[in-house]
Amino acid sequence: MRAEKKEIYAVVLDILQKGHADDPRPVYKREPLVQAVGVEQFKLLELVPKPVPIQSHETLYIGDDERQKVERVKRRIGYEDLTPTARVELPFMVEQIVREHEGRFVDFFNKAISVTPKLHMLHLLPGIGRKLMWEILEEREKKPFLSFADISQRIKAIPHPDRMIINRILEELQDPETKYRVFTAR
């Protein structure tokens, strides 16, 4: 579980040149918006862009220093606030982030601990039960996992550990009532 901190980078999911279609203000008073997902904690955000070209799937700097393409972070949003386009793009962008930061997620397999006496963090991944959890724990004792390929090679029952991580992240984003958050911020 993570401490609350700001996102520094976000990946563009959708660009709304004229803001939300259901905004009651006249079109000329609306501001353009960008819906994006944070790279560190997968926070769903609405950004107000500067008047410069922004591409879908682009990674934007949203930290505290001078921003090239983002005027401000307008607000944090929930999955239900995403446009249909953003909802379609989200799984692809989560997958891209997981693949680009593979070491961070492989570390999860190496460092996951018990959450309660009866629940281990590994159980929170779709498809991991007690038997598979023990196999992972025994393998990582021998030698820490080095990559997703290393995990799938040493644990035959996990052909795609990256898919397990991606599915868990999407589950946490789509269900605001998720009790245990491993990869996303509340």
C-alpha positions in Angstrom: 0.0 0.0 0.0 1.4 3.4 -1.0 1.7 6.8 0.7 -0.2 9.5 -1.0 2.0 11.5 -3.3 1.6 13.6 -6.5 1.9 12.1 -9.9 4.8 13.5 -11.9 3.9 12.1 -15.3 0.6 11.1 -16.9 -0.3 9.4 -20.2 -3.0 10.9 -22.4 -6.1 8.8 -22.8 -8.4 11.3 -24.5 -8.4 14.9 -25.7 -11.5 17.0 -25.4 -10.9 20.1 -27.5 -14.1 21.8 -26.4 -14.4 20.3 -22.9 -17.1 18.0 -21.9 -20.1 17.7 -24.2 -22.5 17.9 -21.3 -21.0 21.2 -20.0 -23.9 23.6 -19.9 -21.7 26.7 -20.6 -21.5 28.1 -24.2 -18.8 26.4 -26.3 -16.7 29.6 -26.3 -16.5 29.6 -22.5 -15.4 26.0 -22.2 -11.7 25.0 -21.8 -10.1 22.1 -23.6 -9.4 19.1 -21.4 -7.1 16.1 -21.4 -8.0 12.9 -19.6 -4.9 11.0 -18.5 -3.7 8.2 -16.2 -0.7 8.8 -13.9 2.4 6.7 -14.4 3.3 6.1 -10.7 -0.1 5.5 -8.9 -2.4 5.2 -11.9 -4.5 8.2 -10.7 -7.1 9.2 -13.3 -6.8 12.9 -14.0 -8.3 15.8 -16.0 -5.7 18.3 -17.2 -6.0 21.7 -18.8 -3.5 21.8 -21.7 -1.5 24.8 -22.9 -2.3 25.8 -26.5 0.2 23.4 -28.0 -0.3 20.1 -29.9 -0.8 17.1 -27.7 -1.0 13.5 -29.0 -3.1 10.6 -27.7 -0.8 8.2 -25.7 1.7 11.0 -25.1 3.4 11.1 -21.7 3.1 14.6 -20.2 5.0 16.1 -17.3 2.6 17.3 -14.6 5.0 17.8 -11.7 5.7 21.1 -9.8 8.3 22.5 -12.1 7.7 24.3 -15.5 5.3 22.2 -17.6 5.7 22.3 -21.4 2.2 21.2 -22.4 0.0 21.3 -19.3 -1.3 24.5 -17.8 -2.7 22.8 -14.7 -4.1 19.6 -13.2 -7.8 20.4 -13.0 -9.0 17.5 -10.9 -8.8 13.9 -10.1 -11.6 11.8 -11.6 -13.0 8.3 -11.2 -13.4 5.6 -13.8 -17.0 6.5 -14.2 -15.9 10.1 -15.3 -13.8 8.8 -18.2 -15.1 9.4 -21.7 -15.9 6.2 -23.8 -12.6 6.8 -25.7 -10.6 7.1 -22.5 -12.2 3.8 -21.2 -11.1 2.0 -24.4 -7.6 3.4 -24.2 -7.0 2.8 -20.5 -6.1 -1.0 -20.7 -3.6 -0.3 -23.5 -2.0 2.6 -21.6 -1.9 0.6 -18.3 -0.2 -2.2 -20.3 2.3 0.3 -21.7 3.2 1.7 -18.3 3.6 -1.8 -16.8 5.9 -2.9 -19.6 8.0 0.3 -19.5 8.4 0.0 -15.7 8.8 -3.8 -15.6 11.4 -3.7 -12.8 8.9 -2.0 -10.4 6.3 -4.7 -10.9 8.8 -7.6 -10.8 9.8 -6.1 -7.4 6.2 -6.7 -6.3 6.7 -10.4 -6.8 10.0 -10.2 -4.9 8.8 -8.1 -2.0 5.1 -8.8 -1.5 4.2 -9.5 2.1 1.2 -10.7 4.1 -1.6 -8.1 4.5 -3.4 -10.0 7.3 -2.7 -13.4 8.9 -4.9 -15.1 6.2 -4.2 -12.8 3.2 -1.0 -12.3 1.3 -0.5 -9.5 -1.2 0.1 -12.1 -3.9 -3.5 -13.4 -3.4 -4.7 -10.1 -4.6 -3.5 -10.9 -8.1 -6.1 -12.6 -10.3 -5.4 -16.3 -10.6 -3.0 -16.7 -7.5 -4.3 -19.1 -4.9 -2.5 -20.5 -1.8 -0.5 -23.2 -3.7 0.7 -20.8 -6.4 1.6 -18.2 -3.7 3.8 -20.7 -1.9 5.5 -21.7 -5.1 6.3 -18.0 -5.8 7.6 -17.5 -2.2 9.9 -20.6 -2.5 11.3 -19.5 -5.9 12.0 -16.0 -4.8 13.9 -17.3 -1.7 16.2 -19.2 -4.0 16.9 -16.1 -6.1 14.9 -12.9 -6.7 13.0 -12.7 -9.9 14.7 -10.5 -12.6 12.0 -10.0 -15.2 8.5 -11.1 -16.2 10.1 -13.7 -18.5 12.1 -15.0 -15.5 8.9 -15.3 -13.4 7.0 -17.2 -16.2 10.1 -19.5 -16.8 10.5 -20.4 -13.1 6.7 -20.6 -12.3 5.1 -22.6 -15.0 1.6 -21.9 -13.8 2.1 -18.1 -14.5 2.7 -17.8 -18.3 1.9 -14.0 -18.2 2.7 -12.3 -14.9 2.4 -8.9 -16.6 -1.3 -9.7 -17.5 -2.0 -10.5 -13.8 -0.6 -7.0 -12.8 -2.5 -5.2 -15.6 -5.8 -6.9 -14.7 -5.3 -6.1 -11.0 -4.6 -2.4 -11.8 -7.7 -2.2 -14.0 -9.8 -3.9 -11.3 -8.6 -1.4 -8.7 -9.4 1.5 -11.1 -12.9 0.3 -12.1 -14.1 -0.6 -8.5 -13.9 2.4 -6.1 -14.9 0.0 -3.3 -11.8 -2.2 -3.6 -10.6 -2.8 -0.1 -6.9 -3.5 -0.7 -5.2 -1.3 -3.2 -1.8 -2.6 -4.3 -0.9 -0.5 -7.3 -3.4 2.5 -7.4 -4.0 5.4 -5.0 -7.4 5.7 -3.3 
